[in-house]
Amino acid sequence: MKETWWLWLLFVVFGIAGSFLSPVFLVTFPICIFTFFWFAYIRFDDEGNFKGS
Protein backbone atom coordinates (compact mmCIF):
# COMPACT_ATOMS: atom_id res chain seq x y z
CA MET A 1 0.00 0.00 0.00
CA LYS A 2 2.91 2.33 0.71
CA GLU A 3 4.19 2.20 -2.86
CA THR A 4 0.93 1.78 -4.77
CA TRP A 5 -1.38 4.24 -2.98
CA TRP A 6 -1.58 6.36 -6.13
CA LEU A 7 -2.71 3.38 -8.19
CA TRP A 8 -5.50 2.51 -5.74
CA LEU A 9 -6.57 6.15 -5.70
CA LEU A 10 -6.66 6.12 -9.49
CA PHE A 11 -8.87 3.00 -9.49
CA VAL A 12 -11.29 4.65 -7.06
CA VAL A 13 -11.45 7.90 -9.05
CA PHE A 14 -12.04 6.10 -12.35
CA GLY A 15 -14.60 3.83 -10.70
CA ILE A 16 -16.55 6.79 -9.34
CA ALA A 17 -16.28 8.72 -12.61
CA GLY A 18 -17.29 5.67 -14.63
CA SER A 19 -20.26 4.93 -12.39
CA PHE A 20 -21.78 8.25 -13.44
CA LEU A 21 -21.68 6.99 -17.02
CA SER A 22 -22.87 3.46 -16.35
CA PRO A 23 -23.61 1.50 -13.16
CA VAL A 24 -21.51 -1.36 -14.55
CA PHE A 25 -18.40 0.48 -13.34
CA LEU A 26 -19.51 -0.05 -9.74
CA VAL A 27 -18.22 -3.61 -10.10
CA THR A 28 -14.67 -2.18 -10.08
CA PHE A 29 -14.87 -1.60 -6.31
CA PRO A 30 -15.26 -5.26 -5.27
CA ILE A 31 -12.62 -6.21 -7.84
CA CYS A 32 -10.18 -3.65 -6.38
CA ILE A 33 -10.83 -4.83 -2.83
CA PHE A 34 -10.26 -8.47 -3.78
CA THR A 35 -7.10 -7.58 -5.71
CA PHE A 36 -5.72 -5.55 -2.81
CA PHE A 37 -6.15 -8.41 -0.33
CA TRP A 38 -4.85 -10.97 -2.81
CA PHE A 39 -1.55 -9.14 -3.26
CA ALA A 40 -1.31 -7.88 0.32
CA TYR A 41 -1.87 -11.16 2.15
CA ILE A 42 -1.65 -14.09 -0.24
CA ARG A 43 1.03 -13.26 -2.83
CA PHE A 44 3.55 -11.46 -0.59
CA ASP A 45 4.88 -12.03 2.93
CA ASP A 46 5.19 -9.50 5.78
CA GLU A 47 8.45 -8.13 4.38
CA GLY A 48 7.06 -7.62 0.87
CA ASN A 49 8.82 -10.62 -0.65
CA PHE A 50 7.07 -12.80 -3.22
CA LYS A 51 5.76 -16.06 -1.76
CA GLY A 52 6.28 -18.04 -4.97
CA SER A 53 7.29 -21.67 -4.89
N, CA, C, O and CB atoms as a CASP TS submission, in Angstrom:
PFRMAT TS
TARGET T0000
AUTHOR 0000-0000-0000
METHOD Language model
MODEL 1
PARENT N/A
ATOM      1  N   MET     1       0.823  -1.192   0.000  1.00  0.00           N
ATOM      2  CA  MET     1       0.000   0.000   0.000  1.00  0.00           C
ATOM      3  C   MET     1       0.868   1.257   0.000  1.00  0.00           C
ATOM      4  O   MET     1       0.484   2.288  -0.553  1.00  0.00           O
ATOM      5  CB  MET     1      -0.937  -0.002   1.205  1.00  0.00           C
ATOM      6  N   LYS     2       2.037   1.159   0.624  1.00  0.00           N
ATOM      7  CA  LYS     2       2.906   2.329   0.706  1.00  0.00           C
ATOM      8  C   LYS     2       3.378   2.795  -0.663  1.00  0.00           C
ATOM      9  O   LYS     2       3.499   3.995  -0.907  1.00  0.00           O
ATOM     10  CB  LYS     2       4.101   2.027   1.577  1.00  0.00           C
ATOM     11  N   GLU     3       3.640   1.856  -1.545  1.00  0.00           N
ATOM     12  CA  GLU     3       4.190   2.202  -2.855  1.00  0.00           C
ATOM     13  C   GLU     3       3.126   2.324  -3.937  1.00  0.00           C
ATOM     14  O   GLU     3       3.383   2.924  -4.980  1.00  0.00           O
ATOM     15  CB  GLU     3       5.202   1.174  -3.268  1.00  0.00           C
ATOM     16  N   THR     4       1.956   1.780  -3.718  1.00  0.00           N
ATOM     17  CA  THR     4       0.933   1.778  -4.770  1.00  0.00           C
ATOM     18  C   THR     4      -0.315   2.575  -4.393  1.00  0.00           C
ATOM     19  O   THR     4      -1.370   2.378  -4.995  1.00  0.00           O
ATOM     20  CB  THR     4       0.539   0.356  -5.094  1.00  0.00           C
ATOM     21  N   TRP     5      -0.215   3.471  -3.407  1.00  0.00           N
ATOM     22  CA  TRP     5      -1.379   4.238  -2.984  1.00  0.00           C
ATOM     23  C   TRP     5      -1.969   5.040  -4.137  1.00  0.00           C
ATOM     24  O   TRP     5      -3.185   5.202  -4.228  1.00  0.00           O
ATOM     25  CB  TRP     5      -1.009   5.167  -1.840  1.00  0.00           C
ATOM     26  N   TRP     6      -1.106   5.539  -5.016  1.00  0.00           N
ATOM     27  CA  TRP     6      -1.580   6.356  -6.126  1.00  0.00           C
ATOM     28  C   TRP     6      -2.375   5.515  -7.130  1.00  0.00           C
ATOM     29  O   TRP     6      -3.312   6.008  -7.757  1.00  0.00           O
ATOM     30  CB  TRP     6      -0.397   7.037  -6.825  1.00  0.00           C
ATOM     31  N   LEU     7      -1.997   4.255  -7.273  1.00  0.00           N
ATOM     32  CA  LEU     7      -2.712   3.382  -8.191  1.00  0.00           C
ATOM     33  C   LEU     7      -4.098   3.046  -7.649  1.00  0.00           C
ATOM     34  O   LEU     7      -5.070   3.018  -8.404  1.00  0.00           O
ATOM     35  CB  LEU     7      -1.914   2.101  -8.440  1.00  0.00           C
ATOM     36  N   TRP     8      -4.194   2.790  -6.341  1.00  0.00           N
ATOM     37  CA  TRP     8      -5.499   2.514  -5.737  1.00  0.00           C
ATOM     38  C   TRP     8      -6.388   3.743  -5.799  1.00  0.00           C
ATOM     39  O   TRP     8      -7.592   3.627  -6.028  1.00  0.00           O
ATOM     40  CB  TRP     8      -5.337   2.053  -4.282  1.00  0.00           C
ATOM     41  N   LEU     9      -5.813   4.909  -5.600  1.00  0.00           N
ATOM     42  CA  LEU     9      -6.573   6.150  -5.702  1.00  0.00           C
ATOM     43  C   LEU     9      -7.086   6.350  -7.121  1.00  0.00           C
ATOM     44  O   LEU     9      -8.216   6.794  -7.323  1.00  0.00           O
ATOM     45  CB  LEU     9      -5.713   7.344  -5.273  1.00  0.00           C
ATOM     46  N   LEU    10      -6.262   6.027  -8.088  1.00  0.00           N
ATOM     47  CA  LEU    10      -6.658   6.124  -9.490  1.00  0.00           C
ATOM     48  C   LEU    10      -7.817   5.178  -9.805  1.00  0.00           C
ATOM     49  O   LEU    10      -8.754   5.567 -10.503  1.00  0.00           O
ATOM     50  CB  LEU    10      -5.466   5.816 -10.399  1.00  0.00           C
ATOM     51  N   PHE    11      -7.767   3.940  -9.300  1.00  0.00           N
ATOM     52  CA  PHE    11      -8.871   2.997  -9.486  1.00  0.00           C
ATOM     53  C   PHE    11     -10.163   3.538  -8.902  1.00  0.00           C
ATOM     54  O   PHE    11     -11.221   3.425  -9.523  1.00  0.00           O
ATOM     55  CB  PHE    11      -8.537   1.652  -8.850  1.00  0.00           C
ATOM     56  N   VAL    12     -10.089   4.123  -7.716  1.00  0.00           N
ATOM     57  CA  VAL    12     -11.291   4.655  -7.065  1.00  0.00           C
ATOM     58  C   VAL    12     -11.853   5.832  -7.854  1.00  0.00           C
ATOM     59  O   VAL    12     -13.063   5.919  -8.058  1.00  0.00           O
ATOM     60  CB  VAL    12     -10.978   5.086  -5.618  1.00  0.00           C
ATOM     61  N   VAL    13     -10.987   6.734  -8.295  1.00  0.00           N
ATOM     62  CA  VAL    13     -11.447   7.899  -9.051  1.00  0.00           C
ATOM     63  C   VAL    13     -12.095   7.473 -10.361  1.00  0.00           C
ATOM     64  O   VAL    13     -13.170   7.964 -10.708  1.00  0.00           O
ATOM     65  CB  VAL    13     -10.281   8.857  -9.325  1.00  0.00           C
ATOM     66  N   PHE    14     -11.458   6.571 -11.090  1.00  0.00           N
ATOM     67  CA  PHE    14     -12.043   6.104 -12.352  1.00  0.00           C
ATOM     68  C   PHE    14     -13.321   5.301 -12.115  1.00  0.00           C
ATOM     69  O   PHE    14     -14.246   5.357 -12.926  1.00  0.00           O
ATOM     70  CB  PHE    14     -11.030   5.252 -13.122  1.00  0.00           C
ATOM     71  N   GLY    15     -13.380   4.560 -11.022  1.00  0.00           N
ATOM     72  CA  GLY    15     -14.603   3.825 -10.698  1.00  0.00           C
ATOM     73  C   GLY    15     -15.762   4.757 -10.404  1.00  0.00           C
ATOM     74  O   GLY    15     -16.883   4.521 -10.855  1.00  0.00           O
ATOM     75  N   ILE    16     -15.497   5.815  -9.649  1.00  0.00           N
ATOM     76  CA  ILE    16     -16.553   6.788  -9.343  1.00  0.00           C
ATOM     77  C   ILE    16     -16.964   7.549 -10.607  1.00  0.00           C
ATOM     78  O   ILE    16     -18.153   7.724 -10.876  1.00  0.00           O
ATOM     79  CB  ILE    16     -16.077   7.780  -8.252  1.00  0.00           C
ATOM     80  N   ALA    17     -15.976   7.994 -11.372  1.00  0.00           N
ATOM     81  CA  ALA    17     -16.283   8.718 -12.607  1.00  0.00           C
ATOM     82  C   ALA    17     -17.033   7.826 -13.591  1.00  0.00           C
ATOM     83  O   ALA    17     -17.986   8.273 -14.230  1.00  0.00           O
ATOM     84  CB  ALA    17     -14.995   9.248 -13.253  1.00  0.00           C
ATOM     85  N   GLY    18     -16.617   6.592 -13.716  1.00  0.00           N
ATOM     86  CA  GLY    18     -17.294   5.671 -14.634  1.00  0.00           C
ATOM     87  C   GLY    18     -18.688   5.317 -14.188  1.00  0.00           C
ATOM     88  O   GLY    18     -19.557   5.064 -15.023  1.00  0.00           O
ATOM     89  N   SER    19     -18.930   5.291 -12.871  1.00  0.00           N
ATOM     90  CA  SER    19     -20.256   4.928 -12.387  1.00  0.00           C
ATOM     91  C   SER    19     -21.288   5.999 -12.715  1.00  0.00           C
ATOM     92  O   SER    19     -22.485   5.715 -12.725  1.00  0.00           O
ATOM     93  CB  SER    19     -20.218   4.688 -10.888  1.00  0.00           C
ATOM     94  N   PHE    20     -20.845   7.227 -12.984  1.00  0.00           N
ATOM     95  CA  PHE    20     -21.781   8.248 -13.443  1.00  0.00           C
ATOM     96  C   PHE    20     -22.217   7.983 -14.875  1.00  0.00           C
ATOM     97  O   PHE    20     -23.315   8.364 -15.280  1.00  0.00           O
ATOM     98  CB  PHE    20     -21.155   9.636 -13.335  1.00  0.00           C
ATOM     99  N   LEU    21     -21.352   7.327 -15.637  1.00  0.00           N
ATOM    100  CA  LEU    21     -21.683   6.990 -17.019  1.00  0.00           C
ATOM    101  C   LEU    21     -22.525   5.724 -17.106  1.00  0.00           C
ATOM    102  O   LEU    21     -23.491   5.659 -17.867  1.00  0.00           O
ATOM    103  CB  LEU    21     -20.414   6.821 -17.836  1.00  0.00           C
ATOM    104  N   SER    22     -22.153   4.729 -16.328  1.00  0.00           N
ATOM    105  CA  SER    22     -22.867   3.456 -16.352  1.00  0.00           C
ATOM    106  C   SER    22     -22.675   2.762 -15.002  1.00  0.00           C
ATOM    107  O   SER    22     -21.565   2.748 -14.469  1.00  0.00           O
ATOM    108  CB  SER    22     -22.364   2.550 -17.527  1.00  0.00           C
ATOM    109  N   PRO    23     -23.739   2.189 -14.445  1.00  0.00           N
ATOM    110  CA  PRO    23     -23.611   1.502 -13.162  1.00  0.00           C
ATOM    111  C   PRO    23     -22.716   0.263 -13.224  1.00  0.00           C
ATOM    112  O   PRO    23     -22.335  -0.270 -12.181  1.00  0.00           O
ATOM    113  CB  PRO    23     -24.972   1.109 -12.666  1.00  0.00           C
ATOM    114  N   VAL    24     -22.381  -0.192 -14.406  1.00  0.00           N
ATOM    115  CA  VAL    24     -21.509  -1.362 -14.555  1.00  0.00           C
ATOM    116  C   VAL    24     -20.143  -1.100 -13.919  1.00  0.00           C
ATOM    117  O   VAL    24     -19.494  -2.031 -13.444  1.00  0.00           O
ATOM    118  CB  VAL    24     -21.341  -1.726 -16.046  1.00  0.00           C
ATOM    119  N   PHE    25     -19.708   0.148 -13.909  1.00  0.00           N
ATOM    120  CA  PHE    25     -18.401   0.483 -13.344  1.00  0.00           C
ATOM    121  C   PHE    25     -18.355   0.313 -11.832  1.00  0.00           C
ATOM    122  O   PHE    25     -17.269   0.305 -11.254  1.00  0.00           O
ATOM    123  CB  PHE    25     -18.034   1.902 -13.702  1.00  0.00           C
ATOM    124  N   LEU    26     -19.490   0.178 -11.185  1.00  0.00           N
ATOM    125  CA  LEU    26     -19.506  -0.054  -9.742  1.00  0.00           C
ATOM    126  C   LEU    26     -18.894  -1.399  -9.381  1.00  0.00           C
ATOM    127  O   LEU    26     -18.496  -1.613  -8.236  1.00  0.00           O
ATOM    128  CB  LEU    26     -20.927   0.024  -9.211  1.00  0.00           C
ATOM    129  N   VAL    27     -18.816  -2.297 -10.340  1.00  0.00           N
ATOM    130  CA  VAL    27     -18.215  -3.610 -10.097  1.00  0.00           C
ATOM    131  C   VAL    27     -16.701  -3.488  -9.897  1.00  0.00           C
ATOM    132  O   VAL    27     -16.069  -4.424  -9.408  1.00  0.00           O
ATOM    133  CB  VAL    27     -18.523  -4.566 -11.269  1.00  0.00           C
ATOM    134  N   THR    28     -16.117  -2.352 -10.269  1.00  0.00           N
ATOM    135  CA  THR    28     -14.674  -2.184 -10.076  1.00  0.00           C
ATOM    136  C   THR    28     -14.300  -2.134  -8.598  1.00  0.00           C
ATOM    137  O   THR    28     -13.176  -2.488  -8.244  1.00  0.00           O
ATOM    138  CB  THR    28     -14.196  -0.915 -10.772  1.00  0.00           C
ATOM    139  N   PHE    29     -15.207  -1.707  -7.729  1.00  0.00           N
ATOM    140  CA  PHE    29     -14.872  -1.604  -6.312  1.00  0.00           C
ATOM    141  C   PHE    29     -14.665  -2.969  -5.656  1.00  0.00           C
ATOM    142  O   PHE    29     -13.659  -3.147  -4.971  1.00  0.00           O
ATOM    143  CB  PHE    29     -15.959  -0.849  -5.582  1.00  0.00           C
ATOM    144  N   PRO    30     -15.558  -3.936  -5.828  1.00  0.00           N
ATOM    145  CA  PRO    30     -15.263  -5.260  -5.270  1.00  0.00           C
ATOM    146  C   PRO    30     -14.022  -5.903  -5.897  1.00  0.00           C
ATOM    147  O   PRO    30     -13.278  -6.608  -5.216  1.00  0.00           O
ATOM    148  CB  PRO    30     -16.459  -6.177  -5.462  1.00  0.00           C
ATOM    149  N   ILE    31     -13.801  -5.663  -7.175  1.00  0.00           N
ATOM    150  CA  ILE    31     -12.621  -6.207  -7.839  1.00  0.00           C
ATOM    151  C   ILE    31     -11.353  -5.612  -7.230  1.00  0.00           C
ATOM    152  O   ILE    31     -10.386  -6.334  -6.989  1.00  0.00           O
ATOM    153  CB  ILE    31     -12.674  -5.930  -9.356  1.00  0.00           C
ATOM    154  N   CYS    32     -11.348  -4.312  -6.983  1.00  0.00           N
ATOM    155  CA  CYS    32     -10.178  -3.649  -6.380  1.00  0.00           C
ATOM    156  C   CYS    32      -9.931  -4.151  -4.966  1.00  0.00           C
ATOM    157  O   CYS    32      -8.783  -4.364  -4.574  1.00  0.00           O
ATOM    158  CB  CYS    32     -10.371  -2.126  -6.364  1.00  0.00           C
ATOM    159  N   ILE    33     -10.989  -4.339  -4.203  1.00  0.00           N
ATOM    160  CA  ILE    33     -10.834  -4.827  -2.832  1.00  0.00           C
ATOM    161  C   ILE    33     -10.248  -6.234  -2.832  1.00  0.00           C
ATOM    162  O   ILE    33      -9.324  -6.525  -2.072  1.00  0.00           O
ATOM    163  CB  ILE    33     -12.187  -4.813  -2.094  1.00  0.00           C
ATOM    164  N   PHE    34     -10.784  -7.105  -3.682  1.00  0.00           N
ATOM    165  CA  PHE    34     -10.264  -8.471  -3.778  1.00  0.00           C
ATOM    166  C   PHE    34      -8.798  -8.457  -4.208  1.00  0.00           C
ATOM    167  O   PHE    34      -7.975  -9.168  -3.631  1.00  0.00           O
ATOM    168  CB  PHE    34     -11.103  -9.302  -4.771  1.00  0.00           C
ATOM    169  N   THR    35      -8.473  -7.658  -5.212  1.00  0.00           N
ATOM    170  CA  THR    35      -7.104  -7.584  -5.711  1.00  0.00           C
ATOM    171  C   THR    35      -6.149  -7.090  -4.639  1.00  0.00           C
ATOM    172  O   THR    35      -5.045  -7.616  -4.500  1.00  0.00           O
ATOM    173  CB  THR    35      -7.031  -6.677  -6.928  1.00  0.00           C
ATOM    174  N   PHE    36      -6.564  -6.082  -3.879  1.00  0.00           N
ATOM    175  CA  PHE    36      -5.718  -5.553  -2.810  1.00  0.00           C
ATOM    176  C   PHE    36      -5.381  -6.645  -1.800  1.00  0.00           C
ATOM    177  O   PHE    36      -4.215  -6.830  -1.451  1.00  0.00           O
ATOM    178  CB  PHE    36      -6.411  -4.373  -2.108  1.00  0.00           C
ATOM    179  N   PHE    37      -6.399  -7.371  -1.327  1.00  0.00           N
ATOM    180  CA  PHE    37      -6.146  -8.406  -0.329  1.00  0.00           C
ATOM    181  C   PHE    37      -5.382  -9.588  -0.904  1.00  0.00           C
ATOM    182  O   PHE    37      -4.605 -10.226  -0.195  1.00  0.00           O
ATOM    183  CB  PHE    37      -7.450  -8.884   0.263  1.00  0.00           C
ATOM    184  N   TRP    38      -5.592  -9.886  -2.171  1.00  0.00           N
ATOM    185  CA  TRP    38      -4.847 -10.969  -2.810  1.00  0.00           C
ATOM    186  C   TRP    38      -3.351 -10.668  -2.786  1.00  0.00           C
ATOM    187  O   TRP    38      -2.557 -11.512  -2.372  1.00  0.00           O
ATOM    188  CB  TRP    38      -5.329 -11.181  -4.262  1.00  0.00           C
ATOM    189  N   PHE    39      -2.964  -9.486  -3.220  1.00  0.00           N
ATOM    190  CA  PHE    39      -1.548  -9.138  -3.258  1.00  0.00           C
ATOM    191  C   PHE    39      -0.993  -8.836  -1.876  1.00  0.00           C
ATOM    192  O   PHE    39       0.176  -9.111  -1.608  1.00  0.00           O
ATOM    193  CB  PHE    39      -1.332  -7.952  -4.163  1.00  0.00           C
ATOM    194  N   ALA    40      -1.812  -8.274  -0.996  1.00  0.00           N
ATOM    195  CA  ALA    40      -1.307  -7.881   0.321  1.00  0.00           C
ATOM    196  C   ALA    40      -1.081  -9.079   1.236  1.00  0.00           C
ATOM    197  O   ALA    40      -0.119  -9.090   2.004  1.00  0.00           O
ATOM    198  CB  ALA    40      -2.272  -6.915   0.979  1.00  0.00           C
ATOM    199  N   TYR    41      -1.942 -10.081   1.169  1.00  0.00           N
ATOM    200  CA  TYR    41      -1.866 -11.165   2.153  1.00  0.00           C
ATOM    201  C   TYR    41      -1.580 -12.547   1.585  1.00  0.00           C
ATOM    202  O   TYR    41      -1.134 -13.428   2.319  1.00  0.00           O
ATOM    203  CB  TYR    41      -3.129 -11.222   2.899  1.00  0.00           C
ATOM    204  N   ILE    42      -1.820 -12.754   0.322  1.00  0.00           N
ATOM    205  CA  ILE    42      -1.648 -14.091  -0.236  1.00  0.00           C
ATOM    206  C   ILE    42      -0.377 -14.189  -1.083  1.00  0.00           C
ATOM    207  O   ILE    42       0.349 -15.179  -0.986  1.00  0.00           O
ATOM    208  CB  ILE    42      -2.864 -14.469  -1.076  1.00  0.00           C
ATOM    209  N   ARG    43      -0.102 -13.188  -1.902  1.00  0.00           N
ATOM    210  CA  ARG    43       1.026 -13.264  -2.826  1.00  0.00           C
ATOM    211  C   ARG    43       2.357 -12.833  -2.215  1.00  0.00           C
ATOM    212  O   ARG    43       3.412 -13.259  -2.683  1.00  0.00           O
ATOM    213  CB  ARG    43       0.742 -12.422  -4.023  1.00  0.00           C
ATOM    214  N   PHE    44       2.324 -11.987  -1.168  1.00  0.00           N
ATOM    215  CA  PHE    44       3.553 -11.462  -0.590  1.00  0.00           C
ATOM    216  C   PHE    44       3.563 -11.680   0.915  1.00  0.00           C
ATOM    217  O   PHE    44       2.508 -11.704   1.550  1.00  0.00           O
ATOM    218  CB  PHE    44       3.712  -9.971  -0.917  1.00  0.00           C
ATOM    219  N   ASP    45       4.766 -11.840   1.493  1.00  0.00           N
ATOM    220  CA  ASP    45       4.884 -12.028   2.934  1.00  0.00           C
ATOM    221  C   ASP    45       4.924 -10.679   3.657  1.00  0.00           C
ATOM    222  O   ASP    45       4.715  -9.636   3.039  1.00  0.00           O
ATOM    223  CB  ASP    45       6.140 -12.847   3.265  1.00  0.00           C
ATOM    224  N   ASP    46       5.192 -10.703   4.960  1.00  0.00           N
ATOM    225  CA  ASP    46       5.191  -9.496   5.779  1.00  0.00           C
ATOM    226  C   ASP    46       6.284  -8.495   5.384  1.00  0.00           C
ATOM    227  O   ASP    46       6.157  -7.296   5.629  1.00  0.00           O
ATOM    228  CB  ASP    46       5.355  -9.873   7.228  1.00  0.00           C
ATOM    229  N   GLU    47       7.339  -8.999   4.780  1.00  0.00           N
ATOM    230  CA  GLU    47       8.455  -8.132   4.378  1.00  0.00           C
ATOM    231  C   GLU    47       8.329  -7.646   2.938  1.00  0.00           C
ATOM    232  O   GLU    47       9.197  -6.918   2.457  1.00  0.00           O
ATOM    233  CB  GLU    47       9.769  -8.869   4.549  1.00  0.00           C
ATOM    234  N   GLY    48       7.260  -8.039   2.243  1.00  0.00           N
ATOM    235  CA  GLY    48       7.058  -7.619   0.867  1.00  0.00           C
ATOM    236  C   GLY    48       7.714  -8.513  -0.157  1.00  0.00           C
ATOM    237  O   GLY    48       7.797  -8.160  -1.333  1.00  0.00           O
ATOM    238  N   ASN    49       8.186  -9.679   0.281  1.00  0.00           N
ATOM    239  CA  ASN    49       8.820 -10.620  -0.645  1.00  0.00           C
ATOM    240  C   ASN    49       7.775 -11.544  -1.248  1.00  0.00           C
ATOM    241  O   ASN    49       6.809 -11.926  -0.588  1.00  0.00           O
ATOM    242  CB  ASN    49       9.913 -11.441   0.069  1.00  0.00           C
ATOM    243  N   PHE    50       7.984 -11.899  -2.514  1.00  0.00           N
ATOM    244  CA  PHE    50       7.069 -12.795  -3.219  1.00  0.00           C
ATOM    245  C   PHE    50       7.069 -14.170  -2.569  1.00  0.00           C
ATOM    246  O   PHE    50       8.127 -14.701  -2.233  1.00  0.00           O
ATOM    247  CB  PHE    50       7.454 -12.908  -4.703  1.00  0.00           C
ATOM    248  N   LYS    51       5.881 -14.748  -2.391  1.00  0.00           N
ATOM    249  CA  LYS    51       5.756 -16.064  -1.763  1.00  0.00           C
ATOM    250  C   LYS    51       5.778 -17.213  -2.765  1.00  0.00           C
ATOM    251  O   LYS    51       5.328 -18.312  -2.439  1.00  0.00           O
ATOM    252  CB  LYS    51       4.484 -16.125  -0.965  1.00  0.00           C
ATOM    253  N   GLY    52       6.276 -16.996  -3.943  1.00  0.00           N
ATOM    254  CA  GLY    52       6.283 -18.040  -4.972  1.00  0.00           C
ATOM    255  C   GLY    52       6.980 -19.303  -4.541  1.00  0.00           C
ATOM    256  O   GLY    52       7.730 -19.304  -3.564  1.00  0.00           O
ATOM    257  N   SER    53       6.743 -20.371  -5.255  1.00  0.00           N
ATOM    258  CA  SER    53       7.286 -21.668  -4.885  1.00  0.00           C
ATOM    259  C   SER    53       8.743 -21.710  -4.902  1.00  0.00           C
ATOM    260  O   SER    53       9.334 -22.750  -4.609  1.00  0.00           O
ATOM    261  CB  SER    53       6.785 -22.702  -5.755  1.00  0.00           C
TER
END
